[in-house]
Amino acid sequence: MGGGTEAFPDLGRHCQRSDCNQLDFLPFKCDGCHQVFCLEHRTYKSHECPRSEPNSRKVVVCEICSTSIETTGRDEKEEKAILEKHEKSGECDSSKKKKPVCPVRRCKQVLTFSNTSTCKTCQLNFCLKHRFPTEHSCKHRSPSGAKGRWHDNLLAALWARSDGGCAKTGGGPPASQPSTSHSVKAC
C-alpha cells in the first residue's frame, strides 16, 4: 500500500496495522515482522508483533541494590519471583546503592550527570555550588590560599607590565595599600 499525496505520491507510508492505516511521513519498519508502522504502533507490544521475542531483552532493576537482572521471556509474576529470590540471596546489598555525593563537608547534594563539575586543580568531582577551588578548599591551591590574593597578583602584574605605572607623574606602586583593597587608582 503506497502513501503520499497527489503532489508527492512516494512520500510517507500508511501504518500497516489494520485498524489504523494512518499516513506517516516518518514511518518505522519493525525489525521483527518487517512491516511499516506509525509512531503510535512502532513498538512490538503496540502492534502485537509475532516475532518480537528473539529481538528484545528485558531487564528489571532491584530497588535495594540497583543491580539489573535480565528477565527476557518471562511474565510479571515470574519477574517478581526472580526479584524476591535475588533479595533473599547474599548478592543483594543496600550499601551497593550508595550514590556519589559532593565531598564538601555538610553538602549532601547527589552528583548526577547534569550537576557534576570536575575541579581543574584537584581533579575531584563537586556539585555546581562548590565547583570553584575557593568554594571547596582545594588542596592544590597556591600556598597563600587567601581569597583576594589573585586580585593582588593581578594588580602587581599590571603594574609591572605598564613600566612602573604612572611614570610621567613619578608615581610608584602604593606601598601602604592594604592587600584586601579592591580598587585601582587611576593616574
N, C-alpha and C positions, 0 to 999 in steps of 0.2 A: 504494500500500500504506500503510495507516494505521499508527498507532502507539499508544502509551499503555498504560494499564492499564484494568481494569474500572471503577474509580472515576473515572479521568481519561482517557477514550478519545482526546482530542485532544492529549494531552501527549507530546511527542517524536516521532521518526520512525525508521523502520528504515533501516539502511545499504543503499543500492541496489546494492552490489557483490554479485554472485550467490553467492559463497562465504562471505559474512559475515552479512548480514541482522541485524546487531546493533541492538537498540533503544537509541537515543541520545537523551537528553533535551536536549542542546545540539548538534543536528546542523549540519553545514556544507553549504552549497549551492555547488557548483562553478560558477564563472562561465564556464567553457568549455563544458561539456556540460549544465549546468543540472540535474544530478541531486544527490541528497542523500546525504551520506556521514558515517561516524563519524569520530572523531579519527584513528584509525589509517589511514584511506583518504582523507583530505581533500586530499592533495597530488595534483598532476597525475600524477606518476610512480607513486604508490602505487595509484591506480585506473586507470592506463593511459588517461588522458583523450585522446580522439582530436582534440580542439580546443585543445590546450594551447599550441601554438606562437605564435599571434598575441598571446597574453596574457602570455607570460613573456619575461623578459630575463635573460641570463646574463652575468656579469662575472667575469673572472679577475684577481687582484691579483698583480703582479710582486713577487717576494720581494726583489729587489735594490733597486728604487727606489720601491716601494709605489704604482706607477701602476696604475689599474684599466683593463682592456681588455675591451671588450664582445665576447662570443663567442656571441651568440644564434644558435641553429640549427646549431651545429657539434658534432661528436663530440669525444671525448677526444684523439684523435690530432691533429685539426686545431687544438685548443686548444694543445697542446704546440708545434706548428709556429708558431703565432702568437706564443707566448711567446719562442721561440728567435729569431724574426725581430725581435721588439722588443728583445731583449738585444743583438743584433748592430747594431741601428740606433744612431744617435747620441743618441737620446732617453733611453735607459736610463742613468741616472747614480746611483751609490750615495750620493752626497752629498745627494740629494734626500730620502733616507730618514731623515735625522737627526731624532731625536725630541727634543722640548724637555726640558731638564734643569733642575734647581734652580740658580739663578745664584750661590748661595753657594759661595765657594771651597772646593774639595775635596769638595763634595757632588755625588754622581753620581746622585741619585735622579731617575728619569724621571718627568716630570709627566704624570699622566693625569687623567681627569675626576674620579675619586674622591679623589685625593690632592693636588689643587692648591688653593691658597688665595691670594687676591689681597690684598696689603697695602693697608689703607685710607689709609695715609700716602703711600707712594711709588707705588702702583698697579702694582707688579710682581708676577709670579706666583712663588710659592715652594712647597716641599714642606711637609707638615704640621709637620715638626720645626722649620723656620725661618720659620714664618708670623708670628711676633710681631716687631715692629720691633727689639726688643732682641737678637733672635737672628740677624738678618741685617744688622746695621749699617745701618739705614735712613738714607738720605741726607737726608731731610726732617725729621729729629727736631729737638727743641729744641737750641740751641747747646751746652748743658752736656753732654748725651749721657751723663751718668752713670746707672748702672743704678738706684741708690737715690734719685735726685733727685726722682722723682714722689712718693715717700714723704715727703720733707721738705716739698715743696709742699703736700701734703695736710694735714700737721700744722700748717703755718703758716696755712692756710685755716681749719681747725677752730679754731685759737687765736683768730684774728681774728673769727670768727663768734660765738664764745661771750663776746664783750665782754671780752677780756683774760684769759680762762681762769679761774683761781681768784680772782676779785675779792674774795670775802669774806675770804680768808686773806691778801690783799695780795700774793699771788704773781704773778709775771710770767713771760714766756717764758724758759725756761732758756737763757741766752746762751752758757754754756760747753759746752752739749751738742754733741757731735760730730755731723756731718751723716750719718754712717753708722749711727747708733743706730736700732734697730728697736723700741723700747719707748716706751710712753706712760705718763707718771707720773700717777697719779690724785690728785685733790685731797682 
